[in-house]
Amino acid sequence: MKTHITKRLIKQGDLNHHGTLFAGRAAEWFVETAFIAAAAEVGDSSSILCLNIHGLVFRNPVHPGEIITIKSRIAAFGNTRIVVHGEITVVNRAIQPIEGFLTFIYVDGEGKKQPHGRKLDEAADREEEEIRRRAMLL
């Protein structure tokens, strides 16, 4: 599956009381990029709703002035669900401070679940296979 990428500069307004990236701001960007991946895959952003954020793990602090890369890609499809894997990395630092999964559901105009008719392609590598295996456990 295609990887969707967003980059952000960490500014003063993005910080918490410790002077590092506020988890709420990171989660907002994380959900937004995952939504873009899901909407791009099914081709209809008005029919996708976020259902669950799974295990969003914050491993390392991100500091003001740093640039982050937010990557997301489809990890699993159900009949009506779309599971997206996301990760945030810091440019010029070999760390991945944030990682997790989000589940979206595909709905009709009245908000009722409906099949999206999508299937995964072949995994590109072992990393993608592992992400897909983890997604199936959700």
Helices and strands as residue ranges (DSSP letters): E 4-9, G 12-14, H 23-42, G 45-47, E 48-58, E 67-77, E 81-90, E 98-106, H 126-136
